Amino acid sequence: MVISTLPLLASKKCFTLAVSAWPTGSGSRGRTAAPVGVGLRLAGTPGPLLDAFKVLPSVIFVAHTLGRFDVLPTIRAFSSAETLTVLDEIRALPGAGTVESWTHLEVTNETYSSPLFSR
């Protein structure tokens, strides 16, 4: 993120400009996706909400949990505008309550071969 204070020429006042850089290189249309974690507290039953996540193409992972959040989806977006659109879609889902989000800076370990997930 680049933060800079720039003068407004007409009014000679200053404003702060924050620019979040999205990396380029691979992914959709030559862009790299920035994974965004979402913490969601339910305002209703989980069934309809969990079913709705199955049809949102930007949602790449969903866990129904115990603890601070009821549901932890991860979304993939290619711009900050797309991230906002997906978060607005999540907020509008039936049963969605409080929504918090964060950017994954680096995934250091992710595996699903653990015996925990085997039956």
N, C-alpha and C positions, 0 to 999 in steps of 0.2 A: 504494500500500500504506500502510495506517495502522498504526503500531505504538504501543501504549500499555501502560503498566504499571498494573495494577489491583490493589487490595488484596483479598484473600479475607477476607470478613467474619468467618467462624468461626475461622480460624486466625491471622488478622492477618499472613499472609504475602503476598507479591506474586507475580504471574505476568505474563508478557508475552503480549499478545494481538496477533497479526498478522492483519489483514484485507486480503485482496486484492480490490479492487473490480473487478467486471466491468461494463463500460458497458452501458446499455440504450438502446433506440431502434429498431433495425431487426433483421432476421434472424428466426430461429426464435422464434415466440411473443413477438415484440416485443423480442428480445434481440439484441445484437451479438456476433458470434463473435470470439473472441480467437485469432488464428493462432498455432500453436505449431510451431516447427521441431524436428525430431528427427534426431539423428545416430546411425546404427546401424552397428555392426560385425558382420559375418557370422560365424556359427559353423558354417556349412555352405555348400552351393551356393546361388547367388542365385535360381535359377529358381522354386522353390516359394514363396519369400518374396515375390518380386516379383509373382507371380500372386495371392498372398493379399491384397496391397494393393489389387488391382483391385476387390475386393468389400467393402472396408471403407468405408462411406459418409462417415466423418469424414476420411478421407485425401483431400486435394484436390490433391496434387502428389507425385510420386516421381521421384527421379533416382538412377540407378545410377552411382556415381562412382569415381574413383581419388583417393587421398589419405588423410586422417585417418579418414574414414568411408567405408564401402562403399555405403551407401544413405542418401539424404537425403529423407525424406518431410516434408510439411507437413500438419498436421492442423488442423481447424476444430472448436472446441468452444465451448459456450455457458455453461460453468461450470467451476470448478476440479474439481468432482466428475466431470464428463464428461471432462475432460482426463485425469484419473487413470485412468478406465475405459478410454479409448482407449489410453493408454500401457501399461496392463496387457495389453490385447489384443495390442499390438505385441510386447511381451516374450514372450508365449506362442506367437508364430508359429514354425513350423518353420524352423530356420536362423538365428533371431535370436540375437545375442550381446549385446554391451554396447550399452546404449541411453542416450543423453543427450538432454536436451530444453531448450528455451529459448522465451521468448515474443518474438514479433516486436513491437517497440515501434512501428515505423512502416515501411511499405514505401515506399521512396523511388523505386524504379525496378524495373519488372517488365515485360518484353516478350519475346515469342516470335517476333517477325518478323525476327530477325537472320538473315543468310545462314548463320550457323553451324548453324542447325537446318534449313536447306533442302537438298534433294538435287537 
